[in-house]
Each structure stands twice: as C-alpha cells, then as structure tokens.
C-alpha cells in the first residue's frame, strides 16, 4: 500500500507543477483537475492506513476535480462560474466539517476555498496570484500528514507560480 501511496503522490506531484506554465486557462484547469484527482486517491489510501486528517484532503480534492471540470465547461460556453464557486464553496465546507479530524482539517478547507475562487476566475494572472497562498496551506497540511510528494509539489508550484508571474505578468509589463 505504501508503494501505491507514493506512486500516486509522484504522479500528482508532476501534474501539480506543470499547469502554471500553461498560458491558456483551459490547459491550466484540466491539468489541475487530473492532479487533484490523483492526490485524492493518495490521500484516500493514506486515510485507509490510519493517518488522521487524510480523508479531509481526499474528499475535498475529489470534489475539486469535478469542480475544475465544471469550470472548464462553463468558461468554454462563456458562462459565469459564480454558481460553481458558490456551490463548491459550500461543498468544501460541508466535506471538511463531515470529515473533521481536528484543526488539521482547516488547512485543506481554507486552501480549497481559495482555489475555488481563483480557478473560477478566467484570468490567468489573477489565478496565479490568488492560488499562491493555497499552496502554502497545502505545504503545511502535507507536512503534517506525511505526504512528502504533496509538500514537494506545492513547493514547486510556488516556484512555478513565481516564474509564471515573472514570465507572463512582470516581464510583459516591462516590455510594453
């Protein structure tokens, strides 16, 4: 089981750091969808081995995979993502409360509430800036539950976000 936990973590790690280098919203959101579903499986397996708080991450990440798919569909059709943001914010809070394992459960709840807003905004620049604090919360959560792949993934995501901010936001403004 430990080997499978690590395999899913490594796959999630790879899929977590790639999206912020994409320029298009569609590519970012779909890659994050697969990443979150992969980490959901890892957290579920960790929960099955008795790690406290792992089920909160599993449930919230699984729901977030579906959320990202809906964001993609809504933006593809030119519709507002506000209904998805509101519904999934309630879902995240409900899943977090339902799987409450103490204060540790607050980390993924807050992190997902942040990305529920950031991924719902079809503005790549805002997506990067708003997502940044979520990564910090996931680093802490993964450290507490022992998901080192998630810690590495979100640490690299922070670096990836900073590179993308420079590449797409800051450098562009300097050249203009």
MDTraj code that builds the backbone (N, CA, C; nanometers):
import mdtraj as md
import numpy as np

residues = "UNK UNK UNK UNK UNK UNK UNK UNK UNK UNK UNK UNK UNK UNK UNK UNK UNK UNK UNK UNK UNK UNK UNK UNK UNK UNK UNK UNK UNK UNK UNK UNK UNK UNK UNK UNK UNK UNK UNK UNK UNK UNK UNK UNK UNK UNK UNK UNK UNK UNK UNK UNK UNK UNK UNK UNK UNK UNK UNK UNK UNK UNK UNK UNK UNK UNK UNK UNK UNK UNK UNK UNK UNK UNK UNK UNK UNK UNK UNK UNK UNK UNK UNK UNK UNK UNK UNK UNK UNK UNK UNK UNK UNK UNK UNK UNK UNK UNK UNK UNK UNK UNK UNK UNK UNK UNK UNK UNK UNK UNK UNK UNK UNK UNK UNK UNK UNK UNK UNK UNK UNK UNK UNK UNK UNK UNK UNK UNK UNK UNK UNK UNK UNK UNK UNK UNK UNK UNK UNK UNK UNK UNK UNK UNK UNK UNK UNK UNK UNK UNK UNK UNK UNK UNK UNK UNK UNK UNK UNK UNK UNK UNK UNK UNK UNK UNK UNK UNK UNK UNK UNK UNK UNK UNK UNK UNK".split()
xyz = np.array([
    [0.0820, -0.1194, 0.0000],
    [0.0000, 0.0000, 0.0000],
    [0.0866, 0.1261, 0.0000],
    [0.1964, 0.1221, 0.0758],
    [0.2851, 0.2385, 0.0816],
    [0.3430, 0.2732, -0.0555],
    [0.3745, 0.1703, -0.1333],
    [0.4294, 0.1948, -0.2678],
    [0.3249, 0.2636, -0.3552],
    [0.2004, 0.2158, -0.3498],
    [0.0929, 0.2786, -0.4271],
    [0.0688, 0.4225, -0.3825],
    [0.0737, 0.4459, -0.2521],
    [0.0569, 0.5815, -0.1993],
    [0.1616, 0.6730, -0.2613],
    [0.2847, 0.6272, -0.2651],
    [0.3944, 0.7097, -0.3186],
    [0.3829, 0.7272, -0.4699],
    [0.3402, 0.6227, -0.5410],
    [0.3242, 0.6331, -0.6872],
    [0.2194, 0.7393, -0.7213],
    [0.1034, 0.7339, -0.6539],
    [0.0006, 0.8354, -0.6792],
    [0.0502, 0.9742, -0.6398],
    [0.1273, 0.9825, -0.5329],
    [0.1837, 1.1110, -0.4912],
    [0.2788, 1.1676, -0.5942],
    [0.3619, 1.0828, -0.6523],
    [0.4585, 1.1291, -0.7527],
    [0.3865, 1.1740, -0.8805],
    [0.2848, 1.0985, -0.9207],
    [0.2068, 1.1393, -1.0385],
    [0.1378, 1.2736, -1.0110],
    [0.0788, 1.2862, -0.8928],
    [0.0159, 1.4125, -0.8545],
    [0.1160, 1.5265, -0.8513],
    [0.2363, 1.4980, -0.8025],
    [0.3434, 1.5980, -0.7971],
    [0.3724, 1.6518, -0.9372],
    [0.3923, 1.5627, -1.0308],
    [0.4241, 1.6033, -1.1685],
    [0.3105, 1.6872, -1.2269],
    [0.1882, 1.6394, -1.2081],
    [0.0729, 1.7097, -1.2651],
    [0.0398, 1.8401, -1.1930],
    [0.0916, 1.8575, -1.0729],
    [0.0650, 1.9781, -0.9949],
    [0.1512, 2.0960, -1.0393],
    [0.2735, 2.0690, -1.0802],
    [0.3645, 2.1797, -1.1108],
    [0.3585, 2.2255, -1.2563],
    [0.3118, 2.1405, -1.3439],
    [0.3085, 2.1732, -1.4868],
    [0.2100, 2.2854, -1.5218],
    [0.0870, 2.2853, -1.4663],
    [-0.0165, 2.3747, -1.5186],
    [0.0138, 2.5240, -1.5166],
    [0.0888, 2.5707, -1.4186],
    [0.1105, 2.7150, -1.4078],
    [0.2000, 2.7687, -1.5181],
    [0.2645, 2.6792, -1.5913],
    [0.3450, 2.7221, -1.7053],
    [0.2615, 2.7316, -1.8333],
    [0.1386, 2.6832, -1.8269],
    [0.0500, 2.6967, -1.9423],
    [-0.0017, 2.8391, -1.9480],
    [-0.0183, 2.8872, -2.0677],
    [-0.0682, 3.0227, -2.0847],
    [-0.2206, 3.0261, -2.0865],
    [-0.2831, 2.9201, -2.1351],
    [-0.4288, 2.9179, -2.1513],
    [-0.4986, 2.8580, -2.0296],
    [-0.6078, 2.9221, -1.9925],
    [-0.6895, 2.8803, -1.8783],
    [-0.7315, 2.7339, -1.8910],
    [-0.7775, 2.6942, -2.0082],
    [-0.8268, 2.5576, -2.0302],
    [-0.7220, 2.4540, -1.9923],
    [-0.5988, 2.4748, -2.0341],
    [-0.4916, 2.3789, -2.0052],
    [-0.4582, 2.3764, -1.8563],
    [-0.4583, 2.4940, -1.7937],
    [-0.4298, 2.5021, -1.6501],
    [-0.5344, 2.4229, -1.5722],
    [-0.6608, 2.4497, -1.6017],
    [-0.7696, 2.3933, -1.5224],
    [-0.7841, 2.2431, -1.5425],
    [-0.7648, 2.1943, -1.6647],
    [-0.7772, 2.0500, -1.6898],
    [-0.6617, 1.9717, -1.6272],
    [-0.5427, 2.0260, -1.6337],
    [-0.4280, 1.9583, -1.5715],
    [-0.4440, 1.9577, -1.4189],
    [-0.4921, 2.0680, -1.3619],
    [-0.5165, 2.0723, -1.2173],
    [-0.6253, 1.9730, -1.1771],
    [-0.7236, 1.9516, -1.2644],
    [-0.8291, 1.8554, -1.2369],
    [-0.7699, 1.7154, -1.2169],
    [-0.6852, 1.6742, -1.3095],
    [-0.6249, 1.5406, -1.3012],
    [-0.5310, 1.5325, -1.1800],
    [-0.4575, 1.6386, -1.1541],
    [-0.3677, 1.6422, -1.0387],
    [-0.4454, 1.6241, -0.9088],
    [-0.5558, 1.6962, -0.8943],
    [-0.6334, 1.6886, -0.7709],
    [-0.6974, 1.5521, -0.7526],
    [-0.7424, 1.4916, -0.8611],
    [-0.7986, 1.3568, -0.8507],
    [-0.6913, 1.2552, -0.8118],
    [-0.5714, 1.2741, -0.8636],
    [-0.4604, 1.1849, -0.8291],
    [-0.4239, 1.1975, -0.6808],
    [-0.4149, 1.3210, -0.6323],
    [-0.3875, 1.3401, -0.4897],
    [-0.5024, 1.2892, -0.4033],
    [-0.6256, 1.2986, -0.4523],
    [-0.7403, 1.2455, -0.3764],
    [-0.7223, 1.0957, -0.3519],
    [-0.6765, 1.0249, -0.4536],
    [-0.6529, 0.8805, -0.4385],
    [-0.5408, 0.8566, -0.3367],
    [-0.4337, 0.9372, -0.3455],
    [-0.3250, 0.9222, -0.2492],
    [-0.3749, 0.9455, -0.1064],
    [-0.4488, 1.0540, -0.0849],
    [-0.4990, 1.0838, 0.0497],
    [-0.5948, 0.9752, 0.0989],
    [-0.6783, 0.9238, 0.0099],
    [-0.7702, 0.8157, 0.0473],
    [-0.6914, 0.6945, 0.0962],
    [-0.5880, 0.6566, 0.0214],
    [-0.5060, 0.5418, 0.0629],
    [-0.4351, 0.5703, 0.1952],
    [-0.3915, 0.6954, 0.2155],
    [-0.3280, 0.7308, 0.3423],
    [-0.4293, 0.7201, 0.4563],
    [-0.5522, 0.7629, 0.4300],
    [-0.6583, 0.7504, 0.5303],
    [-0.6851, 0.6058, 0.5661],
    [-0.6821, 0.5198, 0.4646],
    [-0.7046, 0.3765, 0.4894],
    [-0.5957, 0.3153, 0.5765],
    [-0.4782, 0.3778, 0.5775],
    [-0.3707, 0.3283, 0.6639],
    [-0.3761, 0.3916, 0.8027],
    [-0.4780, 0.4771, 0.8265],
    [-0.4980, 0.5331, 0.9597],
    [-0.4379, 0.6699, 0.9843],
    [-0.3978, 0.7408, 0.8819],
    [-0.3385, 0.8739, 0.9012],
    [-0.4502, 0.9753, 0.9258],
    [-0.4497, 1.0380, 1.0446],
    [-0.5551, 1.1347, 1.0779],
    [-0.5536, 1.2544, 0.9827],
    [-0.6713, 1.2960, 0.9396],
    [-0.6839, 1.4136, 0.8542],
    [-0.6726, 1.3858, 0.7060],
    [-0.6310, 1.2645, 0.6694],
    [-0.6102, 1.2341, 0.5276],
    [-0.7427, 1.2279, 0.4508],
    [-0.8494, 1.1845, 0.5171],
    [-0.9790, 1.1763, 0.4484],
    [-1.0313, 1.3145, 0.4090],
    [-1.0021, 1.4151, 0.4885],
    [-1.0453, 1.5505, 0.4528],
    [-0.9835, 1.5912, 0.3199],
    [-0.8546, 1.5705, 0.3049],
    [-0.7872, 1.6019, 0.1791],
    [-0.8414, 1.5207, 0.0634],
    [-0.8705, 1.3923, 0.0884],
    [-0.9225, 1.3044, -0.0175],
    [-1.0578, 1.3529, -0.0676],
    [-1.1481, 1.3800, 0.0234],
    [-1.2825, 1.4230, -0.0155],
    [-1.2805, 1.5581, -0.0865],
    [-1.2041, 1.6506, -0.0313],
    [-1.2003, 1.7854, -0.0883],
    [-1.1322, 1.7855, -0.2245],
    [-1.0237, 1.7093, -0.2391],
    [-0.9568, 1.7034, -0.3696],
    [-1.0435, 1.6324, -0.4739],
    [-1.1152, 1.5281, -0.4335],
    [-1.2036, 1.4587, -0.5282],
    [-1.3125, 1.5537, -0.5774],
    [-1.3723, 1.6280, -0.4854],
    [-1.4753, 1.7258, -0.5252],
    [-1.4157, 1.8335, -0.6149],
    [-1.2928, 1.8715, -0.5875],
    [-1.2280, 1.9765, -0.6665],
    [-1.1993, 1.9328, -0.8092],
    [-1.1749, 1.8049, -0.8286],
    [-1.1585, 1.7546, -0.9649],
    [-1.2851, 1.7792, -1.0458],
    [-1.4007, 1.7499, -0.9854],
    [-1.5286, 1.7769, -1.0506],
    [-1.5533, 1.9249, -1.0693],
    [-1.5161, 2.0031, -0.9701],
    [-1.5296, 2.1490, -0.9784],
    [-1.4528, 2.2039, -1.0975],
    [-1.3301, 2.1574, -1.1153],
    [-1.2475, 2.2074, -1.2254],
    [-1.3057, 2.1697, -1.3613],
    [-1.3648, 2.0507, -1.3688],
    [-1.4296, 2.0101, -1.4935],
    [-1.5458, 2.1050, -1.5243],
    [-1.6250, 2.1380, -1.4231],
    [-1.7362, 2.2314, -1.4438],
    [-1.6857, 2.3705, -1.4823],
    [-1.5772, 2.4158, -1.4206],
    [-1.5193, 2.5450, -1.4593],
    [-1.4841, 2.5448, -1.6070],
    [-1.4206, 2.4378, -1.6511],
    [-1.3831, 2.4263, -1.7921],
    [-1.5069, 2.4354, -1.8811],
    [-1.6109, 2.3599, -1.8472],
    [-1.7333, 2.3583, -1.9284],
    [-1.8028, 2.4946, -1.9277],
    [-1.8112, 2.5576, -1.8103],
    [-1.8769, 2.6879, -1.8010],
    [-1.8023, 2.7938, -1.8823],
    [-1.6692, 2.7991, -1.8681],
    [-1.5928, 2.9009, -1.9406],
    [-1.5903, 2.8729, -2.0903],
    [-1.5919, 2.7467, -2.1262],
    [-1.5941, 2.7092, -2.2670],
    [-1.7226, 2.7611, -2.3349],
    [-1.8301, 2.7642, -2.2584],
    [-1.9589, 2.8112, -2.3112],
    [-1.9815, 2.9594, -2.2838],
    [-1.8820, 3.0264, -2.2254],
    [-1.8938, 3.1694, -2.1979],
    [-1.9857, 3.2033, -2.0818],
    [-2.0119, 3.1067, -1.9948],
    [-2.0997, 3.1278, -1.8799],
    [-2.0192, 3.1688, -1.7568],
    [-2.0849, 3.2388, -1.6666],
    [-2.0238, 3.2777, -1.5402],
    [-1.9987, 3.1536, -1.4536],
    [-1.8862, 3.1536, -1.3850],
    [-1.8551, 3.0428, -1.2946],
    [-1.9033, 3.0704, -1.1524],
    [-1.9677, 3.1836, -1.1308],
    [-2.0127, 3.2192, -0.9964],
    [-2.0994, 3.1104, -0.9313],
    [-2.1959, 3.0492, -1.0039],
    [-2.2732, 2.9427, -0.9390],
    [-2.1853, 2.8259, -0.8931],
    [-2.0848, 2.7916, -0.9719],
    [-1.9942, 2.6820, -0.9355],
    [-1.9121, 2.7221, -0.8127],
    [-1.8660, 2.8462, -0.8110],
    [-1.7890, 2.8954, -0.6958],
    [-1.8731, 2.8845, -0.5688],
    [-1.9963, 2.9307, -0.5738],
    [-2.0828, 2.9297, -0.4551],
    [-2.1166, 2.7874, -0.4108],
    [-2.1543, 2.7028, -0.5057],
    [-2.1913, 2.5643, -0.4719],
    [-2.0711, 2.4887, -0.4166],
    [-1.9564, 2.5008, -0.4834],
    [-1.8407, 2.4240, -0.4381],
    [-1.7796, 2.4801, -0.3101],
    [-1.7974, 2.6063, -0.2832],
    [-1.7539, 2.6586, -0.1531],
    [-1.8337, 2.5909, -0.0421],
    [-1.9642, 2.5782, -0.0620],
    [-2.0487, 2.5097, 0.0358],
    [-2.0111, 2.3616, 0.0458],
    [-1.9838, 2.2987, -0.0687],
    [-1.9438, 2.1572, -0.0700],
    [-1.8135, 2.1377, 0.0077],
    [-1.7153, 2.2239, -0.0162],
    [-1.5858, 2.2137, 0.0528],
    [-1.6056, 2.2261, 0.2038],
    [-1.6842, 2.3235, 0.2457],
    [-1.7084, 2.3409, 0.3889],
    [-1.7801, 2.2178, 0.4453],
    [-1.8808, 2.1694, 0.3741],
    [-1.9544, 2.0509, 0.4195],
    [-1.8670, 1.9276, 0.4296],
    [-1.7845, 1.9048, 0.3269],
    [-1.6945, 1.7886, 0.3297],
    [-1.5907, 1.8017, 0.4407],
    [-1.5420, 1.9233, 0.4594],
    [-1.4435, 1.9462, 0.5654],
    [-1.5013, 1.9210, 0.7035],
    [-1.6210, 1.9713, 0.7262],
    [-1.6876, 1.9503, 0.8549],
    [-1.7217, 1.8019, 0.8727],
    [-1.7695, 1.7385, 0.7650],
    [-1.8075, 1.5975, 0.7719],
    [-1.6914, 1.5027, 0.7949],
    [-1.5728, 1.5443, 0.7566],
    [-1.4546, 1.4590, 0.7747],
    [-1.3597, 1.5178, 0.8790],
    [-1.4098, 1.6053, 0.9616],
    [-1.3299, 1.6785, 1.0593],
    [-1.2405, 1.5854, 1.1409],
    [-1.1121, 1.6169, 1.1422],
    [-1.0147, 1.5400, 1.2197],
    [-0.9344, 1.6343, 1.3092],
    [-0.9953, 1.7432, 1.3498],
    [-0.9259, 1.8426, 1.4308],
    [-0.8783, 1.9587, 1.3459],
    [-0.7980, 2.0407, 1.4054],
    [-0.7513, 2.1648, 1.3421],
    [-0.6817, 2.1400, 1.2075],
    [-0.6220, 2.0222, 1.1895],
    [-0.5553, 1.9889, 1.0640],
    [-0.6514, 1.9982, 0.9461],
    [-0.7784, 1.9722, 0.9696],
    [-0.8776, 1.9776, 0.8621],
    [-0.8996, 2.1190, 0.8097],
    [-0.8658, 2.2198, 0.8885],
    [-0.8810, 2.3575, 0.8417],
    [-0.7887, 2.3898, 0.7247],
    [-0.6715, 2.3287, 0.7223],
    [-0.5748, 2.3605, 0.6156],
    [-0.6290, 2.3288, 0.4763],
    [-0.6759, 2.2057, 0.4500],
    [-0.7295, 2.1809, 0.3158],
    [-0.8610, 2.2550, 0.2889],
    [-0.9399, 2.2782, 0.3932],
    [-1.0645, 2.3531, 0.3727],
    [-1.0321, 2.4942, 0.3236],
    [-0.9452, 2.5637, 0.3942],
    [-0.9089, 2.7004, 0.3548],
    [-0.8383, 2.7035, 0.2191],
    [-0.7490, 2.6064, 0.1974],
    [-0.6775, 2.6014, 0.0696],
    [-0.7748, 2.5852, -0.0472],
    [-0.8728, 2.4967, -0.0312],
    [-0.9691, 2.4730, -0.1398],
    [-1.0652, 2.5887, -0.1573],
    [-1.1000, 2.6566, -0.0504],
    [-1.1847, 2.7743, -0.0657],
    [-1.1125, 2.8803, -0.1491],
    [-0.9827, 2.8940, -0.1262],
    [-0.9037, 2.9904, -0.2044],
    [-0.9023, 2.9509, -0.3515],
    [-0.8732, 2.8236, -0.3810],
    [-0.8656, 2.7841, -0.5224],
    [-1.0035, 2.7727, -0.5860],
    [-1.1064, 2.7543, -0.5052],
    [-1.2419, 2.7550, -0.5617],
    [-1.2697, 2.8926, -0.6216],
    [-1.2200, 2.9959, -0.5580],
    [-1.2342, 3.1308, -0.6131],
    [-1.1350, 3.1525, -0.7276],
    [-1.0080, 3.1196, -0.7056],
    [-0.9062, 3.1518, -0.8069],
    [-0.9260, 3.0763, -0.9377],
    [-0.9615, 2.9487, -0.9316],
    [-0.9801, 2.8723, -1.0547],
    [-1.1094, 2.9102, -1.1262],
    [-1.2012, 2.9729, -1.0538],
    [-1.3256, 3.0174, -1.1147],
    [-1.3130, 3.1481, -1.1902],
    [-1.1995, 3.2123, -1.1768],
    [-1.1752, 3.3394, -1.2455],
    [-1.0978, 3.3105, -1.3732],
    [-1.1568, 3.3421, -1.4862],
    [-1.0882, 3.3133, -1.6131],
    [-0.9923, 3.4265, -1.6472],
    [-0.9026, 3.4488, -1.5554],
    [-0.7976, 3.5480, -1.5729],
    [-0.6716, 3.4816, -1.5182],
    [-0.5850, 3.4410, -1.6085],
    [-0.4686, 3.3625, -1.5700],
    [-0.3809, 3.4355, -1.4684],
    [-0.3703, 3.5672, -1.4825],
    [-0.2879, 3.6460, -1.3907],
    [-0.3447, 3.6386, -1.2487],
    [-0.4734, 3.6660, -1.2335],
    [-0.5363, 3.6581, -1.1011],
    [-0.5315, 3.5163, -1.0468],
    [-0.5511, 3.4177, -1.1343],
    [-0.5452, 3.2782, -1.0927],
    [-0.4112, 3.2490, -1.0242],
    [-0.3025, 3.2948, -1.0847],
    [-0.1700, 3.2697, -1.0265],
    [-0.1550, 3.3399, -0.8905],
    [-0.1925, 3.4675, -0.8835],
    [-0.1755, 3.5434, -0.7599],
    [-0.2623, 3.4896, -0.6460],
    [-0.3862, 3.4574, -0.6757],
    [-0.4776, 3.4112, -0.5707],
    [-0.4443, 3.2683, -0.5265],
    [-0.3927, 3.1861, -0.6181],
    [-0.3592, 3.0473, -0.5851],
    [-0.2392, 3.0362, -0.4920],
    [-0.1500, 3.1321, -0.4966],
    [-0.0255, 3.1279, -0.4189],
    [-0.0461, 3.0907, -0.2710],
    [-0.1347, 3.1604, -0.1949],
    [-0.1492, 3.1234, -0.0528],
    [-0.2052, 2.9829, -0.0310],
    [-0.2830, 2.9348, -0.1272],
    [-0.3347, 2.7984, -0.1170],
    [-0.2201, 2.6981, -0.1132],
    [-0.1195, 2.7215, -0.1939],
    [-0.0026, 2.6315, -0.1967],
    [0.0653, 2.6252, -0.0601],
    [0.0754, 2.7387, 0.0066],
    [0.1385, 2.7435, 0.1392],
    [0.0584, 2.6581, 0.2386],
    [-0.0749, 2.6682, 0.2323],
    [-0.1591, 2.5875, 0.3209],
    [-0.1438, 2.4381, 0.2915],
    [-0.1353, 2.4024, 0.1635],
    [-0.1171, 2.2608, 0.1281],
    [0.0201, 2.2095, 0.1713],
    [0.1223, 2.2933, 0.1654],
    [0.2553, 2.2520, 0.2119],
    [0.2463, 2.2134, 0.3599],
    [0.1805, 2.2973, 0.4382],
    [0.1665, 2.2693, 0.5816],
    [0.0857, 2.1414, 0.6046],
    [-0.0276, 2.1275, 0.5356],
    [-0.1130, 2.0092, 0.5512],
    [-0.0365, 1.8823, 0.5154],
    [0.0291, 1.8833, 0.4004],
    [0.1033, 1.7648, 0.3570],
    [0.2169, 1.7309, 0.4526],
    [0.2780, 1.8333, 0.5115],
    [0.3827, 1.8084, 0.6103],
    [0.3285, 1.7382, 0.7331],
    [0.2127, 1.7806, 0.7790],
    [0.1530, 1.7208, 0.8988],
    [0.1098, 1.5765, 0.8740],
    [0.0508, 1.5479, 0.7569],
    [0.0024, 1.4107, 0.7345],
    [0.1094, 1.3193, 0.6740],
    [0.2252, 1.3752, 0.6380],
    [0.3349, 1.2930, 0.5870],
    [0.3301, 1.2654, 0.4380],
    [0.2628, 1.3494, 0.3629],
    [0.2585, 1.3344, 0.2168],
    [0.3697, 1.4206, 0.1579],
    [0.4912, 1.3664, 0.1591],
    [0.6056, 1.4456, 0.1144],
    [0.5944, 1.4842, -0.0326],
    [0.5279, 1.4017, -0.1128],
    [0.5115, 1.4350, -0.2551],
    [0.4278, 1.5618, -0.2690],
    [0.3250, 1.5742, -0.1865],
    [0.2422, 1.6942, -0.1882],
    [0.3191, 1.8164, -0.1425],
    [0.4046, 1.7988, -0.0408],
    [0.4894, 1.9106, 0.0048],
    [0.5807, 1.9576, -0.1076],
    [0.6437, 1.8622, -0.1737],
    [0.7336, 1.8966, -0.2845],
    [0.6538, 1.9599, -0.3985],
    [0.5377, 1.8996, -0.4304],
    [0.4553, 1.9506, -0.5405],
    [0.4149, 2.0952, -0.5162],
    [0.3675, 2.1246, -0.3961],
    [0.3228, 2.2610, -0.3699],
    [0.4391, 2.3575, -0.3532],
    [0.5534, 2.3091, -0.3061],
    [0.6728, 2.3947, -0.3027],
    [0.7157, 2.4291, -0.4454],
    [0.7130, 2.3287, -0.5323],
    [0.7465, 2.3539, -0.6726],
    [0.6383, 2.4375, -0.7410],
    [0.5129, 2.4191, -0.7002],
    [0.4046, 2.5017, -0.7555],
    [0.4262, 2.6486, -0.7194],
    [0.4730, 2.6753, -0.5973],
    [0.5040, 2.8122, -0.5571],
    [0.6112, 2.8698, -0.6494],
    [0.7161, 2.7925, -0.6719],
    [0.8233, 2.8373, -0.7617],
    [0.7694, 2.8554, -0.9027],
    [0.6884, 2.7605, -0.9486],
    [0.6298, 2.7681, -1.0819],
    [0.5404, 2.8916, -1.0961],
    [0.4622, 2.9201, -0.9941],
    [0.3764, 3.0392, -0.9964],
    [0.4628, 3.1649, -1.0045],
    [0.5684, 3.1708, -0.9248],
    [0.6564, 3.2882, -0.9274],
    [0.7224, 3.3055, -1.0639],
    [0.7658, 3.1957, -1.1247],
    [0.8237, 3.2021, -1.2596],
    [0.7195, 3.2511, -1.3598],
    [0.5981, 3.1961, -1.3519],
    [0.4918, 3.2364, -1.4439],
    [0.4532, 3.3829, -1.4239],
    [0.4513, 3.4289, -1.2993],
    [0.4224, 3.5708, -1.2735],
    [0.5275, 3.6572, -1.3409],
    [0.6530, 3.6188, -1.3273],
    [0.7594, 3.6947, -1.3939],
    [0.7445, 3.6862, -1.5461],
    [0.7289, 3.5643, -1.5959],
    [0.7260, 3.5389, -1.7408],
    [0.6059, 3.6047, -1.8099],
    [0.4869, 3.5894, -1.7521],
    [0.3658, 3.6363, -1.8187],
    [0.3161, 3.7718, -1.7706],
    [0.3514, 3.8100, -1.6484],
    [0.2961, 3.9324, -1.5921],
    [0.3996, 4.0444, -1.5815],
    [0.5093, 4.0173, -1.5146],
    [0.6078, 4.1227, -1.4908],
    [0.6898, 4.1546, -1.6156],
    [0.7423, 4.0518, -1.6799],
    [0.8275, 4.0733, -1.7974],
    [0.7470, 4.1393, -1.9092],
    [0.6227, 4.0975, -1.9247],
    [0.5350, 4.1532, -2.0260],
    [0.5166, 4.3036, -2.0032],
    [0.4959, 4.3434, -1.8760],
    [0.4774, 4.4845, -1.8430],
    [0.6033, 4.5657, -1.8675],
    [0.7199, 4.5054, -1.8434],
    [0.8466, 4.5754, -1.8657],
    [0.8674, 4.5970, -2.0158],
    [0.8293, 4.4994, -2.0977],
    [0.8477, 4.5083, -2.2423],
    [0.7500, 4.6056, -2.3063],
    [0.6331, 4.6268, -2.2438],
    [0.5320, 4.7167, -2.3013],
    [0.5702, 4.8586, -2.2904],
])
top = md.Topology()
chain = top.add_chain()
for i, resn in enumerate(residues, 1):
    res = top.add_residue(resn, chain, resSeq=i)
    for name in ("N", "CA", "C"):
        top.add_atom(name, md.element.get_by_symbol(name[0]), res)
traj = md.Trajectory(xyz[None], top)
